[in-house]
Amino acid sequence: MKSANTNAGITRDKLDALTTELKGISSVMGATADHLRLTASGKSGEFESWKKDIRAKVYGGCTASIIGGPGAVAACYAIGVGIVESKIADYKREVDAFVKEFTSWASTFDILKNLADNAAKVSKHWYGKISEFKDLI
């Protein structure tokens, strides 16, 4: 009986350590998922800022070409629209792919966090069962 009690105590201590470790893993997985989402969100914000800035520079420059007359302004806008808007569309596709990938990774880390949480609950449950058993013997 004494060795069963000792073994139950060792098992209980290992379950306690495992529960603590799993809670730490869960925390890291959750923080990683949050960081990935923030990175994706930041990239989207960076794109919006870049888009506004590039349009302001190009179209503002076209407005400054008024010195060349209305034809110069029209030509500048015609050229600027084609180049700038295609660059914006290209960059938007890149950003959208980046955001999609990082959001997908974040979801994966959420799943890992949930797995660690569930494993910690099971470990804690068995910790209680082993403690009861140890107390009985």
N, C-alpha and C positions, 0 to 999 in steps of 0.2 A: 504494500500500500504506500509505503514511504516513497519508493521509486516512482510510482504512478503520480503521486502528489508533486514530486520534484519535476517529472517530465511535463506535467500539466502546467506548472509554474514557468518552465522554460518556454513552452509553446505559447503560453499567454503573453510572456514578455516579447517574444518574436512577433506575435500578432499586433501588439501595441506598437512596436517599432515599425512594422509594415504599414499600419494605419497612418502613422505620422509621416512616413516616407511618401505614401500615396497622396496624402493631402498636399505635401510639398510639390509633387509632380503635377497635381491638379492646378495648383496656383501658377506654376511656370507655364503650363499649357494655356491657361486662361490669359495670362499676361502676354504671351506670344501672339495669341489670336487677336487681342486688342491692339497690339503694336502693328500687326499686319493690316488691320482695318484702318488704323490711323495713317499708315504709310500710303495705302490706297487712296484714302480721302485727301491726304496732302498732295498727292500727285494730281488728283482731279482739280484741287484748288490752284495748284501751280499752273496747270494747263489754262484754266480760266483767266488767270492773271496774265500769262504769256499772250493769250489770244487778244485780250484787250490792249495790251502794250503794243503788239505788232501792228494791229489795225490802226491804233492812234498814230504810230510813227509813219506808216505808209500813207494813210489817207490824210493825215496832217501835212505830210510833205506834198501831196497832190494839191491841197488847198494853197500851199505856199507857191505853187507854180502858176498862180493867177497872173503873175507878171508876164508870162508867155501868152496870156489871153485865154479865152474860154476853150479854145481847141487844145491847148496844152493841158489844161485841167482835165478835159474829157479823155485825152489820150493817157494821161497819168492814171486816172481811175480805171480805164479799160485794161491797161496793163497790170496795174496793182491788184485789181479784183481777181484776175486769173491766177496770178502768182500767189498772192497772199491767201486767198481762200483755199487753193489746192494744198498749200503748206499746212494750213490750219486743219484741213480734212485729214491729211496724212498723219499729222501729230495726234489728232483726236483718235484715230484708229490705234496708234501705238499706246496712247494713254488708256483707252478702253480695254485693250488686251492686258495691259499691266494691272489695271484695277480688277479685272475679272480673275486674273491669275492669283493675285494677292488675296482677294476675297475668298477664292476657293481654298487657298492654303489656310486662311483663318477658320473656315468651316471645318477643315480637317483637324486643326488644333482644338476646336470646340468639341469635336467628337472624342479626341484623346482625353480632354479634360473630363468629359462625362464618364468615360470608361474608368479613369482613375478615381473619380468620385464614387462610382458604383462599387469598384473594388474595395475602396476604403470602408464603405458601408458594410460590405460582406465581412471584411476583416474585423471590423468593430463588433459586428454581430457574433462572430465566432470567439472573439475575445471574451464577450460576456458569457457565452456558453461554457468556454473552458474555465473561466473564473468560477462559475457555479459548480462545475464538475470538481474543480480543485477544492472548493470549500466543502463539498460533500465527502470527499475521500480524505 
